[in-house]
């Protein structure tokens, strides 16, 4: 039965009182219909992946992954769209687990691709998430437990990616929550250390992270067809903050080509600010 666009009946919903997971299931049902419709994990082309975040966090993640040896737990880093940038599998159990799930570099783990999971639901909700067994929307994850945390820009708060621990069902589920939280805190500290000293104007962001943020904002606007409110929710920031980001980047682009800067006003001109007409893309 394909009930895409409708609401799942109570019998279809997972056995949980977690509103984040229930909301995710409803979104997934609207996108996919019957969970049996999700048969595999799509993989994007290498050219679509941006490794800026991976380059910054490889060393700390390599260090963290060494502590997973012998546990059967894999460590994943994805971008803000839910695409796997790298997976660390320190033992045979972890490698077998990911291979069986089709979790390779470029695997798209967004809700729109595979439904409720420990990456896509983190992105959609902006919150830490643990998804156990049948709480996953796709049936091929029914023997897995995935625990994810959002990784955010240390200055702007924009979602940069997700760090996730994934393994077969284990009674140590709560330990996984604490473990991935500690990893995320460590990564956030590394991102802070990667920033240059912030000057008086408060805009001393590392160029690599600034470029990554621009791409994340551009992608969010594209996914929401220029709807600033929806894009802000997707990025995990306020609407006003997103308006400021758009205005700042348009001023930067205007200065680069000698054009007059655009006002930072957050009024009904939002459609013009995010439109690709007249002045081109808002975030070059």
C-alpha positions in Angstrom: 0.0 0.0 0.0 1.3 3.4 -1.0 -0.2 6.1 1.2 2.3 8.8 0.1 1.1 12.3 1.1 -1.3 10.9 3.8 -1.0 10.2 7.5 0.3 6.9 8.8 -2.2 5.1 11.0 -1.3 4.4 14.7 -0.4 0.8 13.8 2.3 2.1 11.4 4.0 4.4 13.8 7.1 3.2 15.8 6.8 2.2 19.4 8.1 5.4 20.9 6.9 8.5 22.8 9.6 10.6 21.3 7.9 13.4 19.4 11.0 14.0 17.3 10.9 10.5 16.0 7.1 10.5 15.5 7.3 13.8 13.6 10.1 12.3 11.5 8.0 9.3 10.6 5.1 11.5 9.5 7.5 13.4 7.2 8.9 10.2 5.9 5.5 8.8 5.3 4.5 11.9 3.4 7.7 11.5 1.2 7.7 7.7 0.7 4.4 6.2 1.7 4.8 2.6 2.9 8.3 2.0 4.5 8.7 -1.0 2.1 9.0 1.6 -0.7 12.5 2.5 0.6 14.6 -0.3 -0.8 18.2 1.1 -0.7 20.4 4.1 -0.1 21.1 6.4 -3.0 24.8 7.5 -3.5 25.7 10.9 -5.0 28.6 11.5 -7.4 32.0 12.3 -6.0 31.9 15.7 -7.6 28.9 16.7 -5.5 30.8 16.2 -2.2 32.5 19.1 -0.4 35.3 17.9 1.9 36.0 21.3 3.6 34.5 20.0 6.9 36.2 16.6 6.6 39.6 18.3 6.1 39.1 20.3 9.3 38.0 17.3 11.4 39.9 14.3 10.0 42.5 14.3 12.7 40.2 14.5 15.7 37.8 11.9 14.2 40.7 9.6 13.5 41.7 9.9 17.1 38.2 9.3 18.4 37.7 6.3 16.1 40.6 4.5 17.6 38.6 4.2 20.9 35.9 2.2 19.0 38.2 -0.7 18.2 36.5 -4.0 19.2 33.1 -2.5 19.8 31.5 -3.1 16.3 30.6 0.6 16.3 31.3 2.8 13.2 31.8 6.5 13.2 30.3 8.7 10.4 30.7 12.3 9.3 28.2 13.7 6.9 27.7 17.1 5.4 24.7 19.3 6.1 22.7 17.5 3.4 23.2 14.1 5.0 25.7 12.8 2.5 28.5 10.6 4.0 31.9 12.3 3.8 33.8 9.5 5.5 33.2 6.4 7.7 35.7 5.1 10.3 35.4 1.4 10.9 38.0 0.2 13.3 37.0 -3.4 13.3 35.5 -6.1 11.1 32.1 -5.9 12.8 31.8 -2.2 12.1 32.9 -2.7 8.5 30.4 -5.5 7.9 27.6 -3.4 9.5 28.1 -0.5 7.2 28.6 -2.6 4.1 25.3 -4.4 4.8 23.5 -1.1 5.0 25.0 0.5 1.8 26.7 3.2 3.9 29.6 4.3 1.7 31.1 7.6 0.9 28.5 9.7 -0.9 25.5 7.7 0.6 22.5 10.1 1.0 21.1 9.6 4.5 18.6 12.5 4.4 15.0 11.8 5.4 13.9 12.5 1.8 16.1 9.6 0.7 15.7 6.9 3.4 13.3 8.3 6.0 13.8 8.4 9.7 17.5 7.7 10.7 20.3 9.0 12.9 21.5 11.5 10.3 18.6 12.8 8.3 16.4 13.2 11.4 19.2 15.2 13.1 19.3 17.5 10.1 15.5 17.9 9.9 15.0 18.5 13.6 18.3 20.2 14.5 18.5 18.1 17.6 20.5 15.0 18.8 18.7 11.9 17.8 19.0 8.2 18.6 17.0 5.8 16.3 16.7 2.2 17.5 15.8 -0.8 15.3 12.2 -0.5 14.1 12.1 3.2 14.9 14.0 3.6 11.6 11.6 4.2 8.6 13.4 1.9 6.2 13.1 -1.7 7.0 16.7 -2.6 6.1 17.8 -0.6 9.2 15.6 -2.7 11.6 18.6 -4.3 13.2 20.6 -1.1 13.6 21.0 1.6 16.1 22.1 5.1 15.0 22.9 8.0 17.3 23.7 11.4 15.8 24.6 14.9 16.9 24.6 18.1 14.8 27.9 19.8 14.2 27.5 23.6 14.0 29.6 26.5 12.9 31.2 27.9 16.2 30.4 31.5 15.4 27.1 31.5 13.3 25.5 28.3 14.6 24.7 27.1 11.0 24.6 23.4 10.7 27.7 22.1 9.0 27.2 18.4 9.3 26.3 15.4 11.5 28.5 13.1 13.5 26.9 9.6 14.0 27.7 6.3 15.7 26.1 3.3 14.0 26.1 -0.3 14.9 23.9 -3.4 15.3 21.3 -3.3 18.1 23.1 -3.2 21.5 21.9 -2.9 25.1 24.5 -0.1 25.5 22.3 2.4 23.7 22.5 5.1 26.4 26.3 4.8 26.4 26.2 5.6 22.7 24.3 8.8 23.4 26.9 10.0 25.8 29.8 8.8 23.6 28.6 10.7 20.5 27.8 13.8 22.6 31.4 13.8 23.9 32.7 13.4 20.3 30.6 16.3 19.1 31.8 18.5 21.9 35.4 17.7 21.0 34.7 18.5 17.4 33.1 21.8 18.2 36.2 22.7 20.3 38.4 21.8 17.3 36.3 24.1 15.1 36.7 26.9 17.6 40.5 26.4 17.6 40.5 26.5 13.8 39.2 30.1 13.9 41.5 33.0 13.8 41.3 35.5 16.6 38.0 37.3 16.3 38.6 41.0 15.7 36.5 43.9 17.1 34.0 43.7 14.2 33.2 40.1 15.2 33.6 38.7 11.7 36.9 36.8 12.0 35.7 33.5 10.5 38.1 31.0 8.9 37.8 31.2 5.1 37.2 27.5 4.7 34.4 27.4 7.1 32.9 30.7 5.7 32.8 29.1 2.2 31.3 25.9 3.7 28.6 28.0 5.4 27.8 29.8 2.2 27.3 26.5 0.4 25.1 25.2 3.2 22.9 28.3 3.0 22.7 28.2 -0.8 21.7 24.5 -0.6 19.0 25.2 2.0 17.5 28.0 -0.1 17.5 25.8 -3.2 15.8 22.9 -1.3 13.1 25.3 -0.1 12.6 27.1 -3.4 13.8 30.4 -1.8 11.5 30.2 1.2 13.7 32.0 3.8 11.6 30.8 6.8 11.8 27.2 5.7 15.5 27.5 4.9 16.2 29.0 8.3 14.5 26.0 10.0 16.5 23.6 7.9 19.7 25.3 8.9 18.8 25.5 12.6 19.0 29.3 12.8 16.5 32.1 13.1 14.9 33.8 10.1 16.5 37.1 11.1 19.9 35.5 11.2 19.5 34.0 7.8 18.4 37.4 6.4 21.6 38.9 7.9 23.7 36.1 6.2 22.1 36.7 2.9 22.5 40.5 3.1 26.1 40.2 4.2 27.0 37.9 1.3 25.3 40.1 -1.2 27.2 43.1 0.1 30.4 41.0 -0.2 29.5 40.0 -3.8 28.6 43.6 -4.7 31.8 44.9 -3.4 33.8 42.3 -5.3 32.3 43.6 -8.6 32.0 47.3 -7.7 28.2 47.2 -7.3 26.2 49.1 -4.7 25.5 46.9 -1.6 22.0 45.7 -0.9 20.2 46.7 2.2 20.1 44.2 5.1 16.4 44.9 5.7 14.3 41.8 6.4 11.1 42.9 4.8 8.9 41.7 2.0 11.8 42.1 -0.4 12.9 38.6 0.7 11.9 37.0 -2.6 14.2 39.5 -4.4 17.1 38.8 -2.0 17.0 35.1 -2.7 16.1 35.2 -6.4 18.7 34.3 -9.0 17.2 37.0 -11.3 18.5 40.5 -11.8 21.6 40.2 -9.7 22.4 36.5 -9.8 22.8 34.0 -7.0 22.7 35.5 -3.5 25.7 33.5 -2.2 28.4 33.4 -4.9 
